[in-house]
């Protein structure tokens, strides 16, 4: 029998290929994230929530210029959505007001 030092890399590779896969894989091969694959995928709701989050940060920046209202850093997604919709309402109102004002001039 040959000693371990005398095996070539090709023989080691061949022996490894012949012994794979083992009948019982180690427990760590399943990983640490045990959520179903469905829940890890990005859903439409997640992307909408992300858009509202980004808009909330944008409108929160407008707060510092205008000084109307601000959003707390610990705001929930529901609070962010309300904040963004409030700001969109303000912007639409201002645009509508000036459109009517310039139309009447």
C-alpha positions in Angstrom: 0.0 0.0 0.0 1.3 3.5 -0.9 1.8 6.1 1.8 -0.2 9.3 1.7 3.0 11.3 0.6 3.4 9.2 -2.6 -0.1 10.0 -4.1 -0.2 12.4 -7.0 -2.7 15.1 -7.2 -4.6 13.3 -10.0 -5.0 10.2 -7.7 -6.2 12.4 -4.9 -8.7 14.1 -7.2 -9.9 10.7 -8.5 -10.3 9.4 -5.0 -12.3 12.4 -4.0 -14.6 12.2 -7.0 -15.3 8.5 -6.3 -16.2 9.2 -2.6 -18.6 12.1 -3.4 -21.4 12.5 -2.4 -21.4 11.0 1.1 -24.5 9.2 2.2 -25.1 11.6 5.1 -24.0 15.2 4.4 -22.9 17.2 7.4 -25.6 19.3 9.1 -24.0 22.6 8.1 -24.5 22.0 4.4 -28.1 23.2 4.7 -26.8 26.7 5.7 -28.1 28.9 8.5 -31.0 30.5 6.8 -33.9 28.1 7.3 -36.6 30.3 5.8 -38.5 28.9 2.8 -37.2 30.0 -0.6 -40.5 31.9 -1.2 -40.1 34.2 1.7 -36.5 35.2 0.7 -37.6 36.5 -2.7 -38.3 40.1 -3.2 -42.0 40.7 -3.5 -43.9 43.5 -5.0 -44.8 44.7 -1.5 -41.2 44.9 -0.6 -40.3 47.0 -3.6 -43.3 49.4 -2.9 -42.1 49.6 0.7 -38.6 50.5 -0.5 -39.9 53.2 -2.8 -41.9 54.8 0.0 -38.8 54.6 2.3 -36.7 56.4 -0.3 -39.4 59.0 -0.9 -39.8 59.5 2.9 -36.0 60.2 3.1 -36.3 62.7 0.2 -39.2 64.5 1.7 -37.5 64.4 5.1 -34.7 66.3 3.5 -37.2 68.9 2.2 -38.2 69.4 5.8 -34.9 71.0 6.5 -35.4 73.5 3.6 -39.1 74.3 4.2 -39.6 73.4 7.8 -43.1 71.9 7.6 -42.8 68.5 9.2 -40.4 65.7 9.8 -40.4 62.0 10.2 -38.8 60.4 13.2 -35.8 58.1 12.5 -37.7 55.2 14.1 -40.8 55.5 11.9 -42.6 52.4 10.9 -43.4 51.6 7.2 -47.0 52.7 7.8 -45.9 56.1 9.2 -43.5 56.5 6.2 -46.3 55.8 3.8 -48.6 58.4 5.5 -45.7 60.9 5.5 -45.0 60.4 1.8 -48.7 60.6 0.9 -49.0 63.8 2.9 -46.1 65.4 1.0 -47.4 64.3 -2.3 -50.7 66.0 -1.4 -48.9 69.2 -0.5 -47.0 69.1 -3.8 -50.1 68.4 -5.9 -52.0 71.2 -4.1 -49.2 73.7 -4.7 -49.0 72.8 -8.4 -52.7 72.9 -8.8 -53.0 76.3 -7.0 -50.3 77.9 -9.2 -51.7 76.3 -12.4 -55.1 77.9 -11.7 -53.6 81.1 -10.6 -51.6 81.5 -13.8 -54.6 80.4 -15.9 -56.7 83.2 -14.3 -54.0 85.8 -15.0 
